[in-house]
Amino acid sequence: RLGQWVDWSRAVALSGALDGRLPEPGEAAEAVDDLLADCAQAEASLLASIGEDAEAERLLDLAEAAAQANFASLRQRYRVLQQAIQTATGRLRGRLRDQLVQASPELARLAEVDAVMEQTLTPREHSLLATVPTVLGARFERVHGQPGWRAAFRNDMRSLLLAELELRFHPIHGLLAALRSH
């Protein structure tokens, strides 16, 4: 199925990253321990933001109190958290690739392959994840007003954000594992 997401120009770029000459390592971009700590801190901070989202709770209270429930504020809140996840993981992924390039020729190749894969998959990933707030809105309309709807909806919203966080941290965890094993 991945082949359906990769056009010929990206396939050529990926082939070049896989078959190209190994680059020479340079000086370390930053301390590996600092980078590892930053990755762990960013993931923990995002998890805390999702788990303890007081703003979403406040918006749910308002929706419950309103005669006509409006999902727009919750959709905006969801998008803000999505953007925070995307920004943090993109930044960390770039920093990890910079560190890999400096570590060894083999890890530099991994960094190059990861960069091509990110460029290849990000547009499709972004378009698919952009539909989640709409799906969540339909869920909101179905459950609003039912007994226990707030807890159920909040759990759904949290679960979707946690799934996206996990998806976006997969490459980071892979790059971290490669860096640690070096």
N, C-alpha and C positions, 0 to 999 in steps of 0.2 A: 504493500500500500504506500510505502514511503516514496516509491518511484512515481506515483501519481502527483506528488508534491514537488518533485524536482524537474525543472525544465532542462533543456539541453545545455544552456549556457551555465547553469549552476552545476550540472553534472561534469562539465569540462573543468570548472573551477575546483570541484571536489577531487576530480582525478588528478589535477595538478598538485593539489595539497597532499594527496596520498603518494604520488609518484615522484615528486620533485626532490631536488637535492636537499640534504639536511643542512639547515643553517648552523653557523657557529654560535655557541653560547657567548653571551656578553656578561657584563657585571649584573649582579642581582639588583632588581628594580627596587625592592623593599624587603624588609625582614620577613621571612616566611612566617614566623610566629605571630607577628603583627597582623599579617594578612589572614591567617587562620582564625585569630581572635576576632577580627572584623567580620568575617563570614559568620561565625557563630553568634556574634552579637547582633548582626543584622537579622538573621533568621529568628533569634529569640525575640527581638523587638517587634518584628512583623507578626509573629505568633501571638505576642501579647496584645498587639493592636487589634487583631482579629478576635481573640478570645475575650477581651475586656472592652469591647466597643461601646462605650457609654453613649456616644452620639447615636448609634443605631438604636439603642434602647430608648433614648429620648424620642427619636422619630417614631418608633413603634407606639410609644405612649400617646403621642399626638395623633397617630393614625387611629388608635383605638378610641380616642376621645372625639374625633371628627365624625360628623354624620356621613360625609362622603369621604371615605378613605382615599388617600392619594399616595401612590407609590413613588412619585417623582423624587421626593427627598431621599427616600431609601435607595432608589436607583443611583442618584448622585453620590451618596455615601459609598455604595458598592464600587462605583467607578473610581472614586478617590482611593479606596483601598487597593483596587486592581492596579492603578497607576503607581502607587507606592511600592507594590510588589515588583512591578515591571522595572521601575527605575532602580531600585536597590539591587535586584538580581542582575540587571544589565551592567551596572557599574562594577559589581563584584566579579562578574564573569570576565570583563575586560581586564581588570587588575590581575586576576588569576592567569589569564593568557599571557599578560606581560611578564609575570613571574616565570611561567613555564618556558617562555622563549629564552630567558636568561639561564635556566637550569641546565639544559642539555639539548643536543640536536634532536633527540627522539621526542622530548617533551615539547620542543619548538614545533615539531611536525604536528603533534597533537593539538597545540594551540592554533595552528593554521587550519587544521581540519575542523576544529570547533568553531572558528570564526566563519568559515564557509557554511557550515551547517546552520549556524545562527542566522546568517544572511538568507539562507535558503528557506528555512522553516518559519522564521519569525512572521512574515506576512500572512501565511496560512494560519499559524497559531493565533495571531492577533485577531484575524477575522472570526475565527471560531470562538475565542474567548469573549469577543465583543457581543456575542449573542446571549451570553449568560444572563445579563441584567434583564433582558426581555423575557427569557424563560422564567426567571425569578419573579418578574412582574405578574406573569400568568399564574404562578403559584400563589402569590399574594392575593390575587383576586379570588382564587378558589377557596382559600382557607380563611380569609378575613371574616371575622364575626363568629366563627365556629368556636366552640369551647376549647380553650387551650391554644388558640391559634397563634398568639404571640410567641410562646415558647417554641412551638413547632416551626414557625416561620423563621425565627431567629436561629434555630438549630440548622435549618436548611441553608440560610445565608452564610452562616459560619462554616458549614461543611463545604460549600462551594468555594469559599475563599481559601480554606485550608487545602483543598484539592489543587487549586491554582498555585498556591505557594509551593506545594510539593512538586508539582509539574515544573515550575520555573527553577526550583533548586536542584532538580536531577542533574543537569549538566554541571552545576557548581560542585555538587558532591563528587561527581566523577573526576573533575579537574583537581579537586582537593585530594582525592585518593591517589591520583597520579603524582601529585606534588609531594605528598607524604612518603610515597614509596621510593622516591628518588634519593 
